[in-house]
Amino acid sequence: MIQLAQSHAKARFLTVAEVAGLLRVSTMTVYRLIKAGRLAAVRVGKSYRVREDDVDRYLASTYTEAG
């Protein structure tokens, strides 16, 4: 449990708006991804925070090669 807490302490957390900017989608789309369980997030008060690693993992899992 302590090791898990340490790994989260080193992680960079992004707001929903920052994630939306990175993905070039609306904040509502990010909220939908979180609610559907496709994008991991942590609830902080009334808002969500998403680990940068989880954004990378989401992108890797949905990546499709064109052509």
Secondary structure, DSSP 8 states (H G I E B T S, - for coil): -HHHHHHHHHS-EEEHHHHHHHHTS-HHHHHHHHHTTSS--EEETTEEEEEHHHHHHHHHHH-----
